C-alpha cells in the first residue's frame, strides 16, 4: 500500500509540473528537460530484463543493475523526474510548479528510502554493492 501511495504522489506531482504553467521555456530549461529525458532513456536501457516497474517494489526475480548509468546513481529514473521537473518549475515558474517540485523531492526521497529497504531485504548484498554509488545526484546524495 505504501508503494502505491508513493507512486500516486509522484505522478500527481509530475502532472502538476507538466500542467501547472506555460511551456514558454528558455533554451537552458529545454536543455535541462532534454537531459532529463536522456537520463530516463539511459536508465531504461541499462536496467536489463525484468527490472522495469513504476512501483518501488521490485518485480519477482529482479536483478540488481549496475550497468550503464546505474554505475553513477542508484535511482536515475527519479533523477530524470527531478531534472525535467526543475526545468519547467524554474524555466516557466508558477507557485503551483514550485510547490509540486518541493513535494516531488519529498516523495522521491521517501520512495528511495522505501525502495532501498525492500531491495536490501530481497538482496542482502544490496547495501554493500551500492556503497559508493550516489542515490540521485552524483557527488551530492
Secondary structure, 3 states (H helix, E strand, C coil): CHHHHHHHHHHHHHHHHHHCCCCCCCHHHHHHHHHHHHHHHHHHHHCCCCCCCCCCCCCCCCCCCCCHHHHCECCHHHHHHHHHHHHHHHHCCCHHHHHHHHHHHHHHHHHHHHHHHHHHHHCCCHHHHHCCCECCCCCCC
